[in-house]
């Protein structure tokens, strides 16, 4: 087997491990999906009329404010997904599972690849 084949198989194994963690703790997925929806509802429908009027000359109201706030909410979602990946890697390092993986014959990048791909599937 080639090195790339082994790296692919190791990454697939780590992805399966990450998916099992995602299925075991569905609250993380609910928070990752629910938080942007709550922020959008809060900032657009509760505060949008007032904040939209302060956008500039003539004000824009709620419709203009949606165009203003949506990119920020998307960036917050991406940052939240990256934060979840970083926390899961840090938890693995603290728990000692990374030390166990280092003693095995697996590709070092497969652990991070599995976490990142799992986070992409979660979002």
N, C-alpha and C positions, 0 to 999 in steps of 0.2 A: 504494500500500500504506500502511496505517496504521502508526503507531509501535508499537502493540501486536503487530501481525503481524510486523514486523521484529524486535522483541525476542524473540518466540516462536521465530522461525527461527534467530536467533543463539544462543539458549539451547539449541535442539535440536542445533545444530552443536557447541557446547561440550560438551554431554552425550555426543555421539558420540565426541568426542575423549577425554573422561574414560573412557568404556567401553573404548576401545581401549587406554588405559593399564592399565585393570584386567585386560583379557585378556592384555596383554603381560607383566604381573607378577602371576601367580596366587598367589605366595607371600604377598602382602599379604592376599588374601581368606582364604587358609588360616589365617593368623595371627589375623585378625579373628574367624573362626568358631571356631578351635581353642582360643584362649586362654581364653574363658569355660568351655568344656567341661573343660579341664585344671584350672582353678581350682575348678570345682564338684566334680570328682572328688577333688582334693586336699583341699579344705576339708571335704567331707562324708564321704567314705569313709575318708580317712587320719586326719584330725584331728577329725572330727565327733563321735565318741563322747566324747572327752575334753573338747572345747570345749562340747559340748551339755550336759554335766553341770554346767557352771558358769553356766548361763543364769539361774538363780534358785532359789527354794525348790522342792525336789523334783527339780530338774534335768529335762531334757527328753530327753536322749539325742540320737541322730542325727536322728530324725524332727522334733523341734522345731528343731534347728539348721538344717535345710534351709529352713524357713520364715524363719529369721532371716537367713541368708546369701544367699538367692536375690536379693532386691532390690539388695543391694550389687553382686552380680556383673552384674546387668542394667545398673546405673548405670555400672559399669566398662566394659561393652561400648559403651554410648552415648558415653562419654567417649573411648574408643579410636577410634570412628568419627569423632568431631569432631576429634580430634587428627590423624587421617589426612587429613582435608580441609584442616586448617590447614597441615600439612606440604606437601601438594601445591600449595597456593596459594603458600606461601613459596618452594618450589622453582621454580615458574614465574616468580615475581618475581626471584629470584636469577639464573635462567638467561637472563632478558631477553625471554622470550616475551610478558610483559605489556606491555613497551615496544613490541613489534611490534604487539600488538593495539591499543594506543592510537593508532597511526598509521592503522589501518583504520577503516572506517565500520561498526563494530559497537557494539551497546549495551554500556555499561560493566558493567552488572549481569549480563550473560549469562555472563561468565567464572565468577563466583562461583556463579551458578545452576547451571551445568553441573557444577561441582565438587560442590556439595551434593547435587544429584540423583544424580550418579554414586555418591557415598558411600551414599546411601539404597538404591540398587540393589545395591550391594556387600554391605550388611548384610542 
